[in-house]
Amino acid sequence: MAITRTLRMSFRNEAGKTVSISLDNPKEDLTAAAVEAAMDLIIAKNIFTTSGGDLVSKYDAKIISTDTTDLYTPPV
């Protein structure tokens, strides 16, 4: 059994569409304040652009944990 964690930050672009950026294996002690600060920096520095224009606002952020159980492995 393996548990993986992903940080998904969602933004709105100039067209009003939601755009998500996902990062694998976020730090265990990651805080909401640190994530919000990173999102603000991404918007302020205009690091990413999308087909709907630049990112203009924060929309959502969450850590997603996935529990995977391998039930079958094919023979080699």
Secondary structure, DSSP 4 states (H G I P E B T S, - for coil): -EEEEEEEEEEEETTS-EEEEEEES--TT--HHHHHHHHHHHHHTT--EETTEEEEEEEEEEEEEEEE--------
